[in-house]
Amino acid sequence: MDFGLTSEQELLRRTARDLLADRAPMARVRQMIADDSGLDDADWRRMAALGWQGLVVPEQYGGAGLGLLELAIVLEEMGRALLPGPFLASTLAALALVVGGSDAQRARWLPRICDGSTRATFALVEESGRWDPAAVAARAQSGGEALVLSGTKRFVPEAAGADIIVCAVRRDDGALGLVLVEAGARGVTIAPLATMDRTRRVDDVVLDGVRVDAEQVLPCDAATVVVRLLDRGRVMLAADMAGGAERVLEMTVEYAKVRRQFGRSIGSFQAIQHQCADMSVEVEKAKAATYYAACADAEAAADAALAAAQAKAIAGDAYRFVTARAIQIHGGIGFTWEHDLHLYFKRAQSGEMTFGDATSCRELAAQRLGL
């Protein structure tokens, strides 16, 4: 496995960093989180023009046909910039169609996701809060030639701005199913939730007698597909978290060089140097684990699922540790609304819980090792 990036991958990173620096400086990120609409359509379509929404979508459906490594490169840059918006959720929904959709479903929806005209999301979690297919209780009951959906999906990312929702449901026979629900369908109610992290919006999606026909049911082993999606989602989120942690480290080192106490910069004190060194180690661990997991997925390695769980656990620990230490080094200013550090701290907390926290991911890794 070669950890060196190709020239094309390096170009992808530079392009992503340059675009985000231009279109999503922190002042504009703050505007986005204060505005209920979040990322605007112009920027969403600009990203689509660069092929980002279709990075892992096959070329025949308008995508780039690349792998999780290229996606991780872009997500790492988004994590550095704290970019709000539905990119991760929409990509996960697209992957659900790639892996589990019919030819007709892929042909209808994937080109629209790739060109930015359709936003999508993925709904799994319910009242238990468990990222586990076994916890799905929302019902899909037979109603003539259609299925009738009932139940509440919780913490659905960016559902308020989505056009379609890939929704996990429990069928009459107890099997898990995946269905495509159009956000504007009769019986669908979307309620925004107030959370700590304002860079990521989540919503409750209430399904009350929503009818879906056979063409909206993904013809796949839904339980297997959901497990695979969660593994890829963990790698995607680990990349976002590693990028955020690296940016926080840079901010902290910059601050330590200019903040002065007792007539000298605080970065000259050994205690501060030790803390920055510890932060650097955590960042490198997160990046190494994430890139290994992305490469393992791209190469269909035998340990890809194990690597995904480990990457999420390591990146989650690293982001939480780095942001907490950064606040200590910044002192009082790190707690203020005007400083950007608290936005990274809050994103670290929300990312920790998404797709399972570090403890649950390590438990999952242990199960996959047969322990």
C-alpha positions as CSV (number, residue, x, y, z in Angstrom):
1,M,0.0,0.0,0.0
2,D,1.5,3.3,-1.2
3,F,0.7,6.3,1.1
4,G,2.2,8.8,-1.3
5,L,-0.4,10.9,-3.2
6,T,-0.3,11.0,-6.9
7,S,0.1,14.3,-8.8
8,E,-3.7,14.2,-9.6
9,Q,-4.5,13.7,-5.9
10,E,-2.2,16.6,-4.9
11,L,-3.9,18.8,-7.5
12,L,-7.3,17.8,-6.0
13,R,-6.1,18.9,-2.5
14,R,-4.7,22.2,-3.8
15,T,-7.9,22.9,-5.7
16,A,-10.1,22.1,-2.7
17,R,-8.0,24.3,-0.3
18,D,-7.9,27.2,-2.7
19,L,-11.6,27.1,-3.4
20,L,-12.5,26.9,0.3
21,A,-10.1,29.7,1.2
22,D,-11.9,31.8,-1.4
23,R,-15.5,30.8,-0.9
24,A,-15.6,29.8,2.7
25,P,-13.3,31.9,4.9
26,M,-14.3,31.8,8.6
27,A,-16.2,35.1,8.3
28,R,-18.4,33.5,5.6
29,V,-18.7,30.3,7.6
30,R,-20.2,32.3,10.5
31,Q,-22.7,33.9,8.0
32,M,-23.7,30.4,6.9
33,I,-24.3,29.1,10.3
34,A,-26.3,32.2,11.2
35,D,-28.5,31.7,8.1
36,D,-31.0,28.9,8.1
37,S,-30.3,28.2,4.4
38,G,-26.6,27.3,5.1
39,L,-24.5,26.7,2.0
40,D,-26.1,28.5,-0.9
41,D,-26.9,27.0,-4.3
42,A,-24.2,28.9,-6.1
43,D,-21.4,27.4,-4.0
44,W,-23.1,23.9,-4.1
45,R,-23.1,24.0,-7.9
46,R,-19.6,25.4,-8.0
47,M,-18.5,22.3,-6.1
48,A,-20.5,20.1,-8.4
49,A,-18.8,21.7,-11.4
50,L,-15.5,20.5,-9.9
51,G,-16.9,17.0,-9.7
52,W,-16.9,16.8,-5.9
53,Q,-20.5,15.5,-5.4
54,G,-19.7,12.7,-7.9
55,L,-16.2,11.7,-6.8
56,V,-17.3,8.2,-5.9
57,V,-20.1,7.9,-8.4
58,P,-19.4,5.8,-11.5
59,E,-18.6,7.7,-14.7
60,Q,-21.7,6.3,-16.5
61,Y,-23.9,8.3,-14.1
62,G,-22.0,11.5,-14.4
63,G,-19.4,10.9,-11.6
64,A,-15.7,10.8,-11.5
65,G,-15.5,7.1,-10.7
66,L,-12.8,7.6,-8.0
67,G,-12.4,6.1,-4.6
68,L,-12.7,6.8,-0.9
69,L,-9.1,8.2,-0.8
70,E,-9.9,11.1,-3.2
71,L,-13.1,11.7,-1.2
72,A,-11.1,11.8,2.1
73,I,-8.7,14.4,0.6
74,V,-11.6,16.8,-0.1
75,L,-13.3,16.1,3.2
76,E,-10.1,16.8,5.1
77,E,-10.0,20.2,3.5
78,M,-13.7,20.8,4.3
79,G,-12.9,19.9,7.9
80,R,-10.1,22.4,8.0
81,A,-12.5,25.1,6.7
82,L,-15.4,24.0,8.9
83,L,-17.6,24.0,5.8
84,P,-21.3,23.7,6.7
85,G,-23.6,22.0,4.3
86,P,-24.9,18.6,3.1
87,F,-21.8,17.3,1.3
88,L,-21.1,14.3,3.6
89,A,-24.8,13.4,3.9
90,S,-25.4,13.7,0.2
91,T,-22.4,11.6,-0.7
92,L,-23.5,8.9,1.7
93,A,-26.9,8.8,0.1
94,A,-25.3,8.6,-3.3
95,L,-23.2,5.7,-2.1
96,A,-26.4,3.9,-1.0
97,L,-27.7,4.2,-4.6
98,V,-24.4,3.1,-6.1
99,V,-24.2,0.0,-3.8
100,G,-27.8,-0.9,-3.4
101,G,-29.9,0.9,-6.0
102,S,-31.5,-0.4,-9.2
103,D,-30.3,0.6,-12.6
104,A,-33.3,2.8,-13.0
105,Q,-32.8,4.4,-9.6
106,R,-29.2,5.2,-10.3
107,A,-30.0,6.6,-13.7
108,R,-32.7,8.9,-12.3
109,W,-31.0,10.2,-9.2
110,L,-27.2,9.9,-9.4
111,P,-26.7,12.4,-12.4
112,R,-28.8,14.9,-10.5
113,I,-26.8,14.5,-7.3
114,C,-23.5,14.8,-9.3
115,D,-24.6,18.0,-11.1
116,G,-25.8,19.6,-7.9
117,S,-29.4,19.9,-8.9
118,T,-30.5,17.4,-6.2
119,R,-29.4,17.2,-2.6
120,A,-29.8,13.9,-0.7
121,T,-29.4,12.6,2.8
122,F,-29.4,9.3,4.7
123,A,-31.8,8.5,7.6
124,L,-30.9,5.7,10.0
125,V,-31.0,6.7,13.7
126,E,-34.2,6.7,15.7
127,E,-35.2,7.3,19.4
128,S,-32.5,4.9,20.7
129,G,-29.7,7.0,19.2
130,R,-27.9,3.8,18.1
131,W,-26.0,3.7,14.8
132,D,-27.0,0.1,14.4
133,P,-29.3,-1.5,11.7
134,A,-30.8,-3.6,14.4
135,A,-32.2,-0.5,16.2
136,V,-34.4,0.5,13.2
137,A,-38.1,0.4,14.1
138,A,-39.8,2.7,11.6
139,R,-42.4,0.6,9.9
140,A,-42.9,-0.1,6.2
141,Q,-46.2,-1.9,5.9
142,S,-47.7,-3.3,2.8
143,G,-50.5,-1.2,1.4
144,G,-51.6,-2.7,-1.9
145,E,-48.9,-2.0,-4.4
146,A,-47.1,0.4,-2.2
147,L,-45.4,0.5,1.2
148,V,-46.8,2.8,3.9
149,L,-44.1,4.3,6.1
150,S,-44.6,5.3,9.8
151,G,-42.1,6.3,12.4
152,T,-39.6,9.0,13.3
153,K,-36.0,9.2,12.1
154,R,-33.8,11.3,14.4
155,F,-30.7,13.4,13.8
156,V,-31.0,13.2,10.0
157,P,-28.2,15.4,8.6
158,E,-29.4,18.4,6.5
159,A,-32.8,16.9,5.9
160,A,-34.4,20.4,5.8
161,G,-32.5,21.2,2.5
162,A,-32.7,17.7,1.0
163,D,-34.7,16.7,-2.0
164,I,-34.6,12.9,-1.4
165,I,-34.0,10.9,1.8
166,V,-32.6,7.3,1.7
167,C,-34.4,5.9,4.7
168,A,-33.9,2.7,6.6
169,V,-37.2,1.0,7.6
170,R,-38.4,-2.3,9.1
171,R,-40.6,-4.4,6.7
172,D,-43.5,-6.6,7.7
173,D,-41.3,-9.7,7.7
174,G,-38.8,-8.0,10.1
175,A,-36.2,-7.5,7.4
176,L,-34.5,-4.2,7.0
177,G,-35.3,-2.2,3.9
178,L,-34.0,1.0,2.2
179,V,-36.5,3.3,0.5
180,L,-36.2,6.6,-1.3
181,V,-38.5,9.2,0.2
182,E,-39.0,12.5,-1.5
183,A,-38.8,15.3,1.1
184,G,-41.9,17.0,-0.2
185,A,-44.1,13.8,-0.2
186,R,-47.4,13.8,1.7
187,G,-46.9,12.7,5.3
188,V,-43.3,13.8,5.6
189,T,-42.6,16.4,8.3
190,I,-39.2,17.8,8.9
191,A,-38.4,19.5,12.2
192,P,-35.0,21.2,12.8
193,L,-33.1,20.3,16.0
194,A,-31.1,22.8,18.1
195,T,-27.7,21.3,18.7
196,M,-24.3,22.4,20.0
197,D,-22.6,22.3,16.5
198,R,-24.1,24.9,14.3
199,T,-21.9,24.0,11.4
200,R,-23.9,20.8,10.9
201,R,-27.7,20.9,10.9
202,V,-29.7,17.8,11.9
203,D,-33.5,17.3,11.8
204,D,-36.2,15.0,12.9
205,V,-38.0,13.4,10.0
206,V,-41.5,12.2,10.9
207,L,-43.1,9.7,8.5
208,D,-46.9,9.5,8.9
209,G,-48.5,7.3,6.3
210,V,-46.0,8.1,3.6
211,R,-46.6,5.9,0.6
212,V,-43.7,4.7,-1.6
213,D,-44.1,2.5,-4.6
214,A,-41.9,-0.4,-5.7
215,E,-39.7,1.9,-7.8
216,Q,-38.6,3.7,-4.6
217,V,-37.5,0.5,-2.8
218,L,-33.8,-0.3,-3.1
219,P,-33.4,-3.9,-4.4
220,C,-30.6,-4.9,-2.1
221,D,-29.7,-6.7,1.2
222,A,-30.3,-3.5,3.2
223,A,-28.6,-4.7,6.3
224,T,-25.4,-5.4,4.5
225,V,-25.6,-2.1,2.6
226,V,-26.2,-0.1,5.8
227,V,-23.2,-1.7,7.5
228,R,-21.0,-0.9,4.5
229,L,-22.3,2.7,4.4
230,L,-21.6,3.2,8.0
231,D,-18.0,2.0,7.5
232,R,-17.5,4.4,4.7
233,G,-19.2,7.2,6.6
234,R,-16.8,6.6,9.5
235,V,-13.8,7.0,7.2
236,M,-15.3,10.1,5.6
237,L,-16.0,11.7,9.0
238,A,-12.5,10.7,10.3
239,A,-11.0,12.7,7.3
240,D,-13.1,15.7,8.2
241,M,-12.0,15.4,11.9
242,A,-8.4,15.0,11.0
243,G,-8.5,18.1,8.9
244,G,-10.1,20.1,11.6
245,A,-7.7,18.9,14.2
246,E,-4.7,19.8,12.0
247,R,-6.1,23.4,11.5
248,V,-6.6,23.8,15.3
249,L,-3.0,22.7,15.9
250,E,-1.8,25.4,13.4
251,M,-4.0,28.0,15.0
252,T,-2.5,27.1,18.4
253,V,1.1,27.2,17.3
254,E,0.5,30.5,15.6
255,Y,-1.0,31.9,18.8
256,A,1.8,30.5,21.0
257,K,4.3,32.4,18.9
258,V,2.7,35.8,19.3
259,R,1.1,35.6,22.8
260,R,3.6,37.0,25.3
261,Q,3.9,36.6,29.0
262,F,6.7,37.6,31.3
263,G,8.4,39.4,28.4
264,R,8.5,36.4,26.1
265,S,6.3,34.4,23.8
266,I,4.4,31.6,25.5
267,G,5.7,29.2,22.9
268,S,9.1,29.4,24.4
269,F,7.8,27.8,27.6
270,Q,8.5,24.1,27.8
271,A,5.1,23.3,29.1
272,I,3.4,24.8,26.1
273,Q,5.9,23.1,23.7
274,H,5.0,19.7,25.3
275,Q,1.3,20.3,24.8
276,C,1.8,21.3,21.2
277,A,4.0,18.2,20.6
278,D,1.2,16.0,22.1
279,M,-1.3,17.7,19.8
280,S,0.9,17.1,16.8
281,V,1.2,13.4,17.6
282,E,-2.6,13.1,17.9
283,V,-3.1,14.8,14.5
284,E,-0.6,12.5,12.8
285,K,-2.2,9.4,14.3
286,A,-5.6,10.6,13.0
287,K,-4.3,11.3,9.5
288,A,-2.4,8.0,9.3
289,A,-5.4,5.9,10.5
290,T,-7.7,7.7,8.2
291,Y,-5.6,7.4,5.1
292,Y,-4.9,3.8,5.8
293,A,-8.7,3.1,6.1
294,A,-9.4,5.1,2.9
295,C,-6.7,3.1,1.0
296,A,-8.0,-0.2,2.5
297,D,-11.5,0.6,1.2
298,A,-10.2,1.6,-2.3
299,E,-8.2,-1.6,-2.6
300,A,-11.0,-3.8,-1.0
301,A,-8.5,-5.0,1.6
302,A,-9.5,-7.7,4.0
303,D,-9.2,-5.4,7.0
304,A,-11.1,-2.4,5.4
305,A,-14.0,-2.7,7.8
306,L,-11.7,-3.0,10.8
307,A,-9.6,0.0,9.6
308,A,-12.8,2.1,9.3
309,A,-13.8,1.6,12.9
310,Q,-10.3,2.2,14.1
311,A,-9.9,5.4,12.1
312,K,-13.1,6.9,13.5
313,A,-12.1,6.0,17.0
314,I,-8.6,7.5,16.6
315,A,-9.7,10.6,14.8
316,G,-12.5,11.2,17.3
317,D,-10.1,11.0,20.2
318,A,-7.6,13.2,18.4
319,Y,-10.0,16.0,17.6
320,R,-11.4,16.0,21.1
321,F,-8.0,16.1,22.7
322,V,-6.6,18.7,20.3
323,T,-9.5,21.2,20.7
324,A,-9.5,20.8,24.4
325,R,-5.7,21.5,24.7
326,A,-6.0,24.4,22.3
327,I,-8.6,26.1,24.5
328,Q,-6.2,25.6,27.5
329,I,-3.3,27.2,25.6
330,H,-5.4,30.1,24.3
331,G,-6.7,30.8,27.8
332,G,-9.7,33.0,28.2
333,I,-9.9,34.1,24.6
334,G,-10.5,30.5,23.5
335,F,-13.9,30.6,25.3
336,T,-15.2,33.7,23.6
337,W,-17.8,33.7,20.8
338,E,-15.6,36.0,18.7
339,H,-12.7,33.5,18.5
340,D,-13.1,30.6,16.0
341,L,-11.7,27.9,18.3
342,H,-15.1,27.1,20.0
343,L,-16.6,26.3,16.6
344,Y,-14.0,23.6,16.1
345,F,-14.5,22.3,19.6
346,K,-18.2,22.0,19.0
347,R,-17.7,20.3,15.7
348,A,-15.4,17.8,17.4
349,Q,-18.2,17.0,19.9
350,S,-20.8,16.4,17.2
351,G,-18.4,14.4,15.1
352,E,-17.5,12.2,18.1
353,M,-21.1,11.0,18.3
354,T,-21.9,10.6,14.6
355,F,-21.5,7.0,13.4
356,G,-20.6,5.9,16.9
357,D,-18.2,7.4,19.4
358,A,-14.7,6.2,20.1
359,T,-15.8,3.6,22.6
360,S,-18.5,2.1,20.4
361,C,-16.1,2.1,17.4
362,R,-13.4,0.2,19.5
363,E,-16.1,-2.2,20.6
364,L,-17.0,-2.7,16.9
365,A,-13.3,-3.2,16.1
366,A,-13.0,-5.8,18.8
367,Q,-16.0,-7.7,17.5
368,R,-14.5,-7.7,14.0
369,L,-11.3,-9.1,15.5
370,G,-13.3,-11.8,17.2
371,L,-12.4,-10.7,20.7
